[in-house]
Every structure is written in structure tokens, then in C-alpha cells.
Amino acid sequence: MVKDTAIGNDRAIELLDLSERSRVLDGGCGQGRTLATLLAAGHDVIGVAPSTAMVSRASRRNRHAVAEGRAQVIHTDGRELQA
């Protein structure tokens, strides 16, 4: 699935034109590839996914940023997120 979404996600990040450090929500974060891309660009990221397996993978993949408080990975379908 990562191959299927990587190009589109990278293009979406380009179109967002995040020139300043931002806090970004990655809805349906999957394995955390896009989280890692956003983190590498200096952003803080909240990733959400309805799958516990994907939350686990995304958390492991981005464990250093999670430990530093720059990333959160949350198990939810997104309906209960609060600003």
C-alpha cells in the first residue's frame, strides 16, 4: 500500500507549501511513511489510524520523534478528535 500512496502523499505535501514549522494532522497515517517525511522536514505531526497494527508500525517507525514529543500516533477513526 505504501507504494500506492507515496507519490500522491509526497505531492500533497508539496502543494501544502509548509514553509514554516507547522503542526500537521496525518489522517489515515498507515505505516507512518508520510509522518516520517513531515518530521524530517521539521514539522510536528499527529497521525491517526483506525488499525491498531498500523498505529504500532507508525509508532515504531517514528519512535524517536514520538519519544521527543514531536509526533503522536493515535488509534482512532478520527470521529472523536478534538482541536
Backbone as a ProteinNet text record, in pm:
[ID]
protein_1_A
[PRIMARY]
MVKDTAIGNDRAIELLDLSERSRVLDGGCGQGRTLATLLAAGHDVIGVAPSTAMVSRASRRNRHAVAEGRAQVIHTDGRELQA
[TERTIARY]
81.5	0	86.2	201.3	286.6	324	359.4	392.8	275.9	154.9	35.7	9	45.4	11.5	129.6	250.9	369.5	377.8	359.7	371.4	264.3	141.8	32.3	52.8	100	124.3	237.4	343.7	454.8	408.2	324.8	272.4	182.4	101.6	15.3	97.8	207.9	296	353.4	394.8	445.6	339.2	217.6	109.5	71.5	91.6	63.9	160.2	279.3	379.6	402.3	438.4	461.6	600.9	612.6	744	787.9	693	726	694.1	760.8	731.5	583.4	518.4	374.1	339.9	219.4	163.3	67.5	92.3	19.9	-53.8	-177.3	-255.7	-246.2	-201.9	-196.7	-307.4	-421.8	-536	-515.6	-531.2	-505.5	-357.2	-278.6	-131.9	-66.9	-141.4	-85	41.2	145.1	270.7	360.7	320.3	396.1	498.4	494.1	590.1	576.6	452.9	432.3	462.6	434.4	474.4	624.7	700.4	845.8	892.2	826.6	861.7	836.5	721.4	687.9	780.3	812.3	904.3	1042.6	1089.1	1220	1224.7	1108.7	1101	1087.1	1085.8	1084.9	949.5	847.1	712.4	681.3	583.2	527.2	406	385.3	282.1	197.1	66.9	-25.8	-77.4	-52	-100.7	-214.1	-318.7	-430.3	-457.3	-499	-533.2	-633.3	-726.1	-823.9	-771.2	-653.2	-595.8	-488.6	-503.1	-401.3	-267.6	-270.3	-145.4	-72	-143.5	-80.2	-29.8	-104.6	-59.6	70.8	78.8	200.1	317.3	295.8	403.3	447.9	352.2	386.3	460.6	418.6	486.6	629.6	650.2	785.8	872	817.1	892.6	937.8	858.1	885.5	910.5	965.8	978.9	1060.1	1162.2	1243.7	1163.5	1089.4	1006.3	893.2	838.4	735.3	795.1	913.9	980.1	1012.8	1045.7	1078.5	954.5	836.3	713.4	682.2	754.5	730.3	625.4	592.4	492.5	403.6	278	182.5	117.9	93.6	21.7	-93.8	-215	-335.2	-423.9	-471.2	-564.9	-706.1	-758.4	-894.4	-939.2	-1067.8	-1118	-1133.5	-1097.8	-1097.8	-1224.7	-1329.7	-1456.2	-1454.5	-1360.2	-1359.2	-1239.6	-1170.7	-1055.6	-1101.6	-1024.3	-1053.4	-935.8	-966.2	-860.1	-769.1
-119.4	0	126.3	123.6	241.9	287.6	193.6	229.2	299.9	254.8	310.2	454.1	490.1	623.2	718.5	669.6	753	872.5	851.6	961.9	1067.4	1023.5	1117	1192.8	1123.8	1190.4	1291.7	1255.7	1349.2	1472.8	1453.5	1566.8	1654.3	1592.9	1668.9	1755.8	1701.9	1779.8	1898.8	1877.1	1987.3	2095.5	2056.2	2151.6	2229.5	2168.1	2239.2	2354.8	2344.3	2451	2493.2	2398.8	2423.9	2482.7	2612.8	2676.4	2701.1	2715.4	2734.5	2606.5	2588.9	2472.2	2473.8	2361.1	2350.5	2226.2	2223.3	2103.9	2045.2	1921.2	1860.8	1735.6	1720.9	1600.2	1510	1387.4	1287	1186.4	1208.8	1118.8	992.6	878	751.3	733	749.2	754.2	622.1	514.5	386.6	349.5	310.4	266.1	381.1	504.9	620.1	677.2	639.9	692.1	843.7	891.7	1035.4	1110.3	1049.7	1110.8	1133.8	1032.5	1043.1	1153.5	1166.8	1271.4	1409.9	1426.4	1555.1	1586.3	1485.6	1504.9	1545.3	1482.3	1514.3	1657.7	1710.8	1849.3	1947.6	1896.4	1982.8	2009.9	1938.3	1961.6	1869.6	1909.8	1824	1756.8	1628.5	1553.7	1471.8	1471.4	1381.5	1287.6	1160.2	1060.1	982.7	958.4	878.9	765.5	652.6	536.6	450.6	388.1	302	162.1	130.4	-3.2	-2.5	-88.9	-96.9	-142.9	-228	-274.8	-158.2	-71.9	42.3	144.9	165.6	257.2	205.8	76.7	15.8	34.5	8.7	23.3	168.4	260.7	402.6	451.9	405.1	444.6	394	269.3	213.3	286.3	310.6	376.4	516.8	583.7	721.8	734.1	628	619	731.7	779.4	886.4	1015.9	1048	1169.2	1155.4	1035.6	1012.4	1034.8	981	996.9	1142.6	1218.6	1361	1449.8	1393.2	1471.1	1544.5	1515.3	1579.3	1506.3	1385.3	1306.2	1232.5	1221	1138.3	1047.6	925	833.2	777.8	802.3	775.2	673.7	575.6	476.8	535.3	575.9	630.2	632.8	638.9	656.1	804.6	890	1034.3	1105.4	1033.6	1099.6	1169.7	1133	1189	1279.5	1322.4	1411.2	1549.4	1609.1	1744.3	1834.1	1958.4	2054.7	2084.3
0	0	0	64.1	69	-71.2	-159.2	-296.6	-364.4	-335.9	-398.8	-356.7	-235.9	-184.3	-175.1	-182.7	-159.2	-252.9	-380.6	-476.6	-450	-429.3	-400.9	-271.7	-169.2	-41.2	-52	-122.5	-141.5	-217.3	-318.1	-395.1	-308.4	-223.6	-133.4	-38.9	10.7	98.7	23.2	-101.2	-183.2	-200.4	-229.4	-252.8	-127.1	-10.9	114.5	136.6	77.4	86.6	232.3	314	456.1	475	455.6	463.5	607.3	699.2	840.1	916.2	1029.7	1112.7	1147.4	1124.9	1144.4	1222.8	1273.6	1335.4	1233	1192.4	1081	1127.7	1082	1107.8	986.2	1007.1	900.8	927.5	865.6	882.3	800.4	862.9	793	768.9	874.7	863.3	824	827.5	784.1	860.2	787.6	848.3	891.4	866.2	916.1	820.1	692.8	595.9	579.7	563.1	545.5	674.7	789	916.2	916.7	876.4	874.8	780.7	666.1	570.5	630.9	694.3	757.1	874.4	952.8	1064.8	1015.5	908.6	852.7	801.5	763.3	716.4	832.3	956.3	1073.8	1135	1092.3	1143.7	1261.6	1340.7	1444.1	1381.2	1411.5	1339.9	1435.8	1409.1	1476.2	1368.8	1386.1	1292.9	1356.3	1279.7	1329.5	1231.7	1286.9	1204.5	1281.4	1209.5	1276.4	1306.1	1256.9	1274.1	1382.7	1481.5	1586.8	1529.7	1429.3	1367.4	1300.5	1230.9	1163.6	1265.5	1371.3	1477.5	1537.1	1559.9	1614.2	1518.2	1390.6	1291.3	1277.6	1271.2	1258	1381.5	1497.9	1622.6	1625.8	1585.9	1582.2	1480.4	1364.1	1256.7	1297.3	1378	1417.6	1567.7	1624.9	1771.3	1833.5	1765	1822.8	1832.7	1729.3	1730.4	1832.5	1847.4	1948.4	2087.3	2111.1	2241	2269.8	2165.8	2181.1	2190.9	2168.6	2173.4	2043.9	1937.3	1807.7	1726.5	1767.7	1696	1795	1758.3	1830.1	1726.8	1764.2	1676.2	1758.2	1708.9	1786.8	1715.2	1790.9	1738.1	1746.4	1632.8	1625.8	1479.9	1460.9	1323.8	1291.8	1385.6	1362	1402	1433.4	1466	1600.5	1687.8	1822	1848.6	1745.7	1763.7	1806.6	1896.5	1941	1905.1	1874.7	1837.4	1954.1
[MASK]
+++++++++++++++++++++++++++++++++++++++++++++++++++++++++++++++++++++++++++++++++++

